[in-house]
């Protein structure tokens, strides 16, 4: 499982670099990996996160037109749903890989599924990328750059720790000392059959 974690880290860096070649939230994705491969989904996952990172920046512009802000909010909502769907798809990969593993009698359940840990890893790569930019800016004072460098150091430590934790989790699944169990998010606010505002309007 060392290979999987290293692969994920490399793909996340690759997707972030590819996005910032144009730094445009509307640029089409050029996923270099075979469709439906785990590498394809990892690249897509980070691409979604990267675009959303920049959408979140744009919507915080104090001068933004309210109509444009609402359109961005809808787009961010859609991105969040896509992100959740993709996390669950990645979890399906882990489920197929580990759910038949013979479990130890004292095997325990983890607090989160592996794909949600991968989700945090993807976001962490974005934090590091952008904090590094802030730490290297030349148009700020030395104190601000120093503070950003300290934050960057912590983020890099977190990346090492989280990578290790994911690696250990996958090894535990392989060894049968942890139970592979996945729950769907079952979000209700995007479902027209479950959100009272949506089904109320529909029935009006």
C-alpha positions in Angstrom: 0.0 0.0 0.0 3.0 2.3 0.0 2.6 2.4 -3.8 -1.1 3.5 -3.5 -0.4 6.4 -1.1 2.7 7.5 -3.1 0.6 7.3 -6.3 -2.2 9.4 -4.8 0.3 12.1 -3.6 2.0 12.2 -7.0 -1.3 12.5 -8.9 -2.6 15.2 -6.6 0.5 17.3 -7.2 0.2 16.6 -11.0 -3.5 17.7 -11.1 -2.7 20.9 -9.2 0.2 21.7 -11.5 -1.9 21.0 -14.6 -4.7 23.3 -13.4 -2.4 26.2 -12.6 -1.0 26.2 -16.1 -3.9 28.4 -17.0 -5.5 28.9 -13.5 -9.0 29.2 -15.0 -12.0 27.6 -13.3 -13.7 27.1 -16.7 -10.8 25.2 -18.4 -11.8 21.7 -19.4 -10.1 18.8 -17.6 -7.6 16.8 -19.5 -7.4 13.7 -17.4 -4.3 11.7 -18.6 -5.3 8.4 -17.1 -7.5 5.5 -18.5 -11.2 6.0 -17.7 -12.5 4.2 -14.7 -9.0 3.4 -13.4 -8.3 4.4 -9.8 -5.7 6.9 -11.1 -8.4 8.5 -13.3 -10.6 9.0 -10.2 -7.8 10.3 -8.1 -6.9 12.9 -10.7 -10.6 13.9 -11.1 -11.0 14.1 -7.4 -8.2 16.6 -7.0 -9.2 18.6 -10.1 -12.7 19.1 -8.6 -11.1 20.2 -5.3 -8.8 22.6 -7.1 -11.5 24.2 -9.1 -13.7 24.5 -6.0 -10.8 26.1 -4.1 -10.7 28.9 -6.6 -14.5 29.2 -6.8 -14.5 29.7 -3.0 -11.9 32.5 -3.5 -13.9 34.2 -6.2 -17.2 34.2 -4.2 -15.5 36.0 -1.3 -14.8 39.0 -3.5 -16.6 41.9 -1.5 -17.4 43.6 -4.8 -19.0 40.6 -6.4 -22.3 41.1 -8.2 -25.1 39.3 -6.1 -26.4 37.6 -9.2 -23.0 36.3 -10.0 -22.5 35.2 -6.4 -25.7 33.2 -6.5 -24.6 31.5 -9.7 -21.3 30.6 -8.0 -23.0 29.3 -4.9 -25.1 27.0 -7.1 -21.9 25.9 -8.9 -20.1 25.2 -5.5 -23.1 23.2 -4.3 -22.9 21.1 -7.5 -19.2 20.7 -7.0 -19.7 19.5 -3.4 -22.2 16.9 -4.6 -19.7 15.7 -7.3 -17.0 15.6 -4.7 -19.1 13.4 -2.4 -20.2 11.1 -5.3 -16.5 10.6 -6.3 -15.4 9.9 -2.7 -18.1 7.2 -2.6 -16.9 5.8 -5.9 -13.3 5.6 -4.6 -14.6 3.9 -1.5 -16.2 1.3 -3.8 -12.7 0.5 -5.1 -11.5 -0.1 -1.5 -14.6 -2.1 -0.7 -14.1 -4.4 -3.6 -10.4 -4.8 -2.6 -10.9 -5.5 1.1 -14.4 -6.5 2.1 -13.7 -10.2 1.7 -10.5 -10.1 3.7 -10.6 -12.6 6.6 -11.0 -10.5 9.8 -9.4 -11.1 13.1 -11.8 -11.8 15.9 -10.8 -8.5 17.6 -10.8 -6.4 14.3 -12.0 -2.9 14.9 -14.0 -0.3 12.9 -12.3 2.9 11.7 -13.9 6.3 12.3 -13.8 7.1 8.6 -13.6 5.3 5.3 -10.3 5.3 3.4 -11.7 7.6 0.6 -12.6 10.3 3.1 -9.1 10.2 4.3 -8.0 10.5 0.7 -10.3 13.5 0.4 -8.4 15.2 3.2 -5.1 14.3 1.6 -6.2 16.0 -1.7 -7.2 19.2 0.2 -4.0 19.2 2.1 -2.0 19.2 -1.2 -3.9 22.4 -2.2 -3.2 24.0 1.2 0.5 23.3 0.8 0.5 24.6 -2.8 -1.1 27.9 -1.9 0.6 28.4 1.4 4.0 28.0 -0.4 3.0 30.8 -2.8 2.2 33.1 0.2 5.4 32.2 2.0 7.4 33.1 -1.2 5.6 36.4 -2.0 7.9 39.4 -2.3 5.2 42.1 -2.0 4.6 41.4 1.7 6.6 42.1 4.9 9.1 39.6 6.4 6.8 38.9 9.4 3.9 37.8 7.2 6.2 35.6 5.1 7.7 34.1 8.2 4.2 33.3 9.6 3.3 31.7 6.3 6.4 29.6 6.3 5.6 28.3 9.8 2.1 27.3 8.6 3.7 25.7 5.5 6.0 23.7 7.8 3.0 22.4 9.8 1.1 21.5 6.6 4.0 19.5 5.3 4.2 17.7 8.6 0.5 17.0 8.4 1.0 15.6 4.9 3.6 13.2 6.1 1.4 12.1 9.1 -1.7 11.7 7.0 0.1 9.7 4.4 1.4 7.4 7.1 -2.0 7.1 8.7 -3.7 6.2 5.4 -0.9 3.7 4.6 -1.4 2.1 8.1 -5.1 2.0 7.6 -4.8 0.1 4.3 -2.3 -2.3 5.7 -4.7 -3.0 8.6 -7.4 -3.8 6.1 -5.1 -6.2 4.3 -4.2 -7.8 7.6 -7.8 -8.1 8.7 -7.2 -6.1 11.9 -9.7 -3.4 10.8 -13.2 -3.9 9.3 -13.8 -2.5 5.9 -17.1 -0.8 6.2 -18.6 2.0 4.1 -21.7 4.2 4.6 -23.2 6.3 1.9 -23.5 10.0 2.9 -27.3 10.1 2.1 -27.3 13.9 1.7 -30.8 15.2 1.6 -30.7 18.8 0.6 -29.9 18.1 -3.1 -32.7 15.4 -3.3 -36.0 16.8 -4.6 -37.8 14.0 -2.9 -36.2 14.7 0.6 -35.6 18.4 0.8 -38.9 20.0 2.1 -38.2 23.3 0.2 -37.8 21.4 -3.1 -40.7 19.0 -2.8 -42.9 21.7 -1.3 -42.4 23.8 -4.4 -42.8 20.8 -6.7 -46.1 20.0 -5.1 -47.4 23.6 -5.1 
